[in-house]
Amino acid sequence: MDPITAFSDLDDRALMAAHTNGNPDAFGELVRRHQDRLWAIAMRTLGDPHEASDAVQEALISAFRAASKYRGDAAVTTWLHRIVVNACIDRMRRNKSRPTRSNALDLTDHPAFTDQHDRIDDQLISLDVRAALAQLPPEQRAAVVVVDVLGYSIEDAAELLGIPEGTVKSRCFRGRARLLPLLEHLRNRDGTESVTPMPEPPQPTASGGE
Amino acid sequence: MADVPELFPDLGPDDEQFVRETLQPRRPDGPVPPAVAARWQDQIAQLHDPAASSPERRSRPQLRLAGAVASIAALALLAGVVLNSVSSTTTAPTVASGEAATPSNQDNVAGPLPIARTVTTSGLQYTPGAIRKQLQTLITQRQNKGAVAGSDPMVAPLVQPSPETSMDTSASVLDPASQLFIADEMARAKCFVEITGSAARSPVLIDIGQFSSEPAALIAFVTQANSQQLDIWVVRPSCTTGEPEILWFGRIQRP
């Protein structure tokens, strides 16, 4: 029987149980169900399709191996999202001093990356936002992306990131404060102002940036 | 990272609102590209290799893992012996996993890569963008030096290091985890089982270098579904503990 058909009646927790009991198709089906969201999280967090692809793949390997440790105290999606976010944060830490590009896949022609249907203005703003986010320390970037870009509530973000709600709020606040001078040139923009070059990013503070 | 105060100017409500609005996506998130989704599914399928341990089997006692390690060591030894004899008597292609290549793909594809039974210490700074070129260098030099199937030394520095791209790989300088990784074949086999999920796959290249300025081991396996591709894992040398920290994974065309 086609595994997709066979699993159509199973919810995520049942799929996890099937996987931990040795069903060879259950984890793949779980990934298929949520791959678009996992991809979105990684892309919004890392801003690079190659990095995002590798981050999710690392996360899936981790999730596959750690499935037996899933206790069911959070939704399977939250558990998966958390693993992906952590994989993204790990990659951001590793890549802090050197931007990397994978040559494993050539994705540059995919419509998702070319933005060919976007207006030029939106493209430029998106590029500016991406560049500004890249200036944030990994933990701040993750919090800002999860809350402000992906639209999670503070409560859900806290669960997703595995930190207290107050920490989410403070990271978001400090992240936004750090982003303000980097995005200021986009304020009150009309159709042409967004092409103004971005200002130089502020120097890291003595506190280490968190 | 600890949350400590930072000296930022006050972020007024208007400023905060502006930043939040600016951050909102201009367009909805698109679906994952099919090539990426296929790669993920392929990776998951590999983790489910029939010879691999299932999650349930993984949690069983060390005895089973030790058996798997012994099996892979025996397989590697046997394959090495077979390769030795085959390489001098026939041109019949054999892929690194031991499977015979089909006649249809013999004309236009690169020949089989021999199984790597020892570790090289290039000291290269692996980067995802450069790995294919780095592999080309490693494999070419390995072949030129005849470092195949029994003739390569236990530790074989292959690449002339340069100050910018490599570390000092003399045995006395390598960190303990790297030294153990090089010296203990059984421990390495444990690492391979953990990262591939299979005791049946043999690497075609094992090299100690660096990743993000930290010691790292690059391990290359021929992709199971396509002998012209390589699955590349970059892991911490402490992978020998059976708890691999995977630093990078990618699938690339064979150099």
Interface residues (C-beta under 8 A of the other chain):
Chain A: H19 T20 N21 G22 P24 F27 G28 V31 R32 Q35 D36 R37 L38 W39 A40 M43 R44 P49 H50 S53 D54 V56 Q57 E58 L60 I61 S62 F64 R65 A67 S68 R94 N95 R98 T100 R101 S102 N103 A104 L105 L107 H110 P111 A112 D115 H117 D118 D122 I125 S126 V129 L133 P137 P138 E139 V144 D148 V149 T167 S170 R171 F173 R174 R176 A177 R178 L179 L180 L183 L186 R187 T205 S207 G208 G209 E210
Chain B: M1 A2 D3 V4 P5 E6 L7 F8 P9 L11 D15 E16 F18 V19 R20 T22 L23 Q24 P25 R26 R27 D29 G30 P31 V32 P33 A35 V36 A37 R39 W40 Q41 Q43 I44 A45 L47 H48 S54 P55 E56 R57 R58 S59 T127 P128 G129 I131 R132 F211 S212 I246 L247 W248 F249 G250 R251 I252
